[in-house]
């Protein structure tokens, strides 16, 4: 299982929750989330040439 927040694997001994998003078109994939809030992944700033 892969966490829907941090995109890291959920090991068998880790607590997790499942979430099934409401889908108007039929079956939706089940989303697995770590029970503890995941650390925020690092962000990529804009290249210097695009900064103002």
Helices and strands as residue ranges (DSSP letters): E 16-20, E 30-34, G 48-50
